[in-house]
Each structure stands twice: as structure tokens, then as C-alpha cells.
Amino acid sequence: MPPPAFDKLRALAIGSQAIGLTLIIALETVMGTAARPWMGVVLAAMLAAAVVIALVRLYRHKRYQKQAAKRRQSLADDDER
């Protein structure tokens, strides 16, 4: 089965990183050097979002592998009958 044409997780990852970068630039522009703590918060949120998205992707991949293994096993069982 080919991969889907549109990957929601990839779009979510790209969108969250784009929003984070935009926020960092906007904070620096508006607040100057006073924005540094807020920039750190935004960076931490970006990293947390990336980790969560990676874990969801890993979970889905493992789930698809298990489903494929069950299908192969059931086909093998049907062939034995």
C-alpha cells in the first residue's frame, strides 16, 4: 500500500515549527532583548511539539507493523488449512 499523499503529522510538524520561528522573530522585533526568556519558552514548546509528533509517528508505525504481521499470520494459517 503506498503512503498517503498528505501526511497530517508532517504538516503539523512543519506548521508548529513555522509558528514557533515566527513567534521568536516577532518577540525579538517587538521586545528586543527583553524577549529572551520568552524566546526560550517558545523554543522549549517547539522542541516538545517535535518530540510528541515523533512519538506519535513511531507509535503509528509500530501499530501498522503489528497489523501487517497479523495479516501475514492469518494468511499463513489459511494456507495451512
ChimeraX commands (.cxc) that place a marker at each C-alpha (Angstrom):
marker #1 position 0.00,0.00,0.00 radius 0.5
marker #1 position 1.52,3.35,-0.98 radius 0.5
marker #1 position 1.92,6.05,1.65 radius 0.5
marker #1 position -0.83,8.66,1.78 radius 0.5
marker #1 position -0.38,11.72,-0.38 radius 0.5
marker #1 position -0.95,14.09,2.55 radius 0.5
marker #1 position 0.67,13.34,5.90 radius 0.5
marker #1 position -1.12,15.17,8.72 radius 0.5
marker #1 position 1.73,14.66,11.18 radius 0.5
marker #1 position 4.27,16.11,8.76 radius 0.5
marker #1 position 2.03,19.13,8.15 radius 0.5
marker #1 position 1.57,19.55,11.91 radius 0.5
marker #1 position 5.33,19.38,12.46 radius 0.5
marker #1 position 6.08,21.92,9.74 radius 0.5
marker #1 position 3.30,24.22,10.93 radius 0.5
marker #1 position 4.38,24.14,14.56 radius 0.5
marker #1 position 7.97,24.92,13.65 radius 0.5
marker #1 position 6.91,27.75,11.34 radius 0.5
marker #1 position 4.69,29.26,14.02 radius 0.5
marker #1 position 7.49,28.97,16.58 radius 0.5
marker #1 position 10.02,30.65,14.32 radius 0.5
marker #1 position 7.55,33.42,13.53 radius 0.5
marker #1 position 6.90,33.94,17.25 radius 0.5
marker #1 position 10.61,34.11,18.02 radius 0.5
marker #1 position 11.20,36.70,15.29 radius 0.5
marker #1 position 8.15,38.71,16.37 radius 0.5
marker #1 position 9.21,38.67,20.03 radius 0.5
marker #1 position 12.70,39.87,19.15 radius 0.5
marker #1 position 11.29,42.61,16.94 radius 0.5
marker #1 position 8.74,43.86,19.46 radius 0.5
marker #1 position 10.50,43.37,22.78 radius 0.5
marker #1 position 14.18,43.47,21.89 radius 0.5
marker #1 position 16.49,41.86,24.44 radius 0.5
marker #1 position 13.65,41.57,26.98 radius 0.5
marker #1 position 12.22,38.80,24.82 radius 0.5
marker #1 position 15.00,36.33,25.56 radius 0.5
marker #1 position 13.17,34.39,28.31 radius 0.5
marker #1 position 10.05,34.20,26.15 radius 0.5
marker #1 position 12.12,33.04,23.21 radius 0.5
marker #1 position 13.38,30.20,25.39 radius 0.5
marker #1 position 9.81,29.26,26.28 radius 0.5
marker #1 position 8.85,29.23,22.60 radius 0.5
marker #1 position 11.89,27.12,21.74 radius 0.5
marker #1 position 11.04,24.65,24.52 radius 0.5
marker #1 position 7.47,24.41,23.21 radius 0.5
marker #1 position 8.78,23.81,19.69 radius 0.5
marker #1 position 11.02,21.00,20.93 radius 0.5
marker #1 position 8.20,19.46,22.97 radius 0.5
marker #1 position 5.90,19.51,19.94 radius 0.5
marker #1 position 8.59,17.87,17.82 radius 0.5
marker #1 position 9.10,15.10,20.40 radius 0.5
marker #1 position 5.37,14.45,20.73 radius 0.5
marker #1 position 4.94,14.29,16.95 radius 0.5
marker #1 position 7.91,11.91,16.66 radius 0.5
marker #1 position 6.44,9.63,19.35 radius 0.5
marker #1 position 3.04,9.59,17.65 radius 0.5
marker #1 position 4.70,8.73,14.34 radius 0.5
marker #1 position 6.67,5.92,16.00 radius 0.5
marker #1 position 3.51,4.59,17.69 radius 0.5
marker #1 position 1.60,4.56,14.39 radius 0.5
marker #1 position 4.47,2.85,12.58 radius 0.5
marker #1 position 4.64,0.10,15.22 radius 0.5
marker #1 position 0.86,-0.33,15.12 radius 0.5
marker #1 position 0.92,-0.72,11.32 radius 0.5
marker #1 position 3.74,-3.28,11.64 radius 0.5
marker #1 position 1.68,-5.31,14.13 radius 0.5
marker #1 position -1.38,-5.19,11.88 radius 0.5
marker #1 position 0.68,-6.34,8.90 radius 0.5
marker #1 position 2.16,-9.19,10.94 radius 0.5
marker #1 position -1.33,-10.31,12.00 radius 0.5
marker #1 position -2.48,-10.25,8.36 radius 0.5
marker #1 position 0.52,-12.31,7.29 radius 0.5
marker #1 position -0.09,-14.76,10.13 radius 0.5
marker #1 position -3.76,-15.17,9.24 radius 0.5
marker #1 position -2.85,-15.75,5.58 radius 0.5
marker #1 position -0.31,-18.36,6.63 radius 0.5
marker #1 position -2.92,-20.04,8.84 radius 0.5
marker #1 position -5.40,-20.06,5.93 radius 0.5
marker #1 position -2.79,-21.66,3.66 radius 0.5
marker #1 position -2.21,-24.47,6.17 radius 0.5
marker #1 position -5.90,-25.48,6.10 radius 0.5
marker link #1:1,2 radius 0.2
marker link #1:2,3 radius 0.2
marker link #1:3,4 radius 0.2
marker link #1:4,5 radius 0.2
marker link #1:5,6 radius 0.2
marker link #1:6,7 radius 0.2
marker link #1:7,8 radius 0.2
marker link #1:8,9 radius 0.2
marker link #1:9,10 radius 0.2
marker link #1:10,11 radius 0.2
marker link #1:11,12 radius 0.2
marker link #1:12,13 radius 0.2
marker link #1:13,14 radius 0.2
marker link #1:14,15 radius 0.2
marker link #1:15,16 radius 0.2
marker link #1:16,17 radius 0.2
marker link #1:17,18 radius 0.2
marker link #1:18,19 radius 0.2
marker link #1:19,20 radius 0.2
marker link #1:20,21 radius 0.2
marker link #1:21,22 radius 0.2
marker link #1:22,23 radius 0.2
marker link #1:23,24 radius 0.2
marker link #1:24,25 radius 0.2
marker link #1:25,26 radius 0.2
marker link #1:26,27 radius 0.2
marker link #1:27,28 radius 0.2
marker link #1:28,29 radius 0.2
marker link #1:29,30 radius 0.2
marker link #1:30,31 radius 0.2
marker link #1:31,32 radius 0.2
marker link #1:32,33 radius 0.2
marker link #1:33,34 radius 0.2
marker link #1:34,35 radius 0.2
marker link #1:35,36 radius 0.2
marker link #1:36,37 radius 0.2
marker link #1:37,38 radius 0.2
marker link #1:38,39 radius 0.2
marker link #1:39,40 radius 0.2
marker link #1:40,41 radius 0.2
marker link #1:41,42 radius 0.2
marker link #1:42,43 radius 0.2
marker link #1:43,44 radius 0.2
marker link #1:44,45 radius 0.2
marker link #1:45,46 radius 0.2
marker link #1:46,47 radius 0.2
marker link #1:47,48 radius 0.2
marker link #1:48,49 radius 0.2
marker link #1:49,50 radius 0.2
marker link #1:50,51 radius 0.2
marker link #1:51,52 radius 0.2
marker link #1:52,53 radius 0.2
marker link #1:53,54 radius 0.2
marker link #1:54,55 radius 0.2
marker link #1:55,56 radius 0.2
marker link #1:56,57 radius 0.2
marker link #1:57,58 radius 0.2
marker link #1:58,59 radius 0.2
marker link #1:59,60 radius 0.2
marker link #1:60,61 radius 0.2
marker link #1:61,62 radius 0.2
marker link #1:62,63 radius 0.2
marker link #1:63,64 radius 0.2
marker link #1:64,65 radius 0.2
marker link #1:65,66 radius 0.2
marker link #1:66,67 radius 0.2
marker link #1:67,68 radius 0.2
marker link #1:68,69 radius 0.2
marker link #1:69,70 radius 0.2
marker link #1:70,71 radius 0.2
marker link #1:71,72 radius 0.2
marker link #1:72,73 radius 0.2
marker link #1:73,74 radius 0.2
marker link #1:74,75 radius 0.2
marker link #1:75,76 radius 0.2
marker link #1:76,77 radius 0.2
marker link #1:77,78 radius 0.2
marker link #1:78,79 radius 0.2
marker link #1:79,80 radius 0.2
marker link #1:80,81 radius 0.2
view
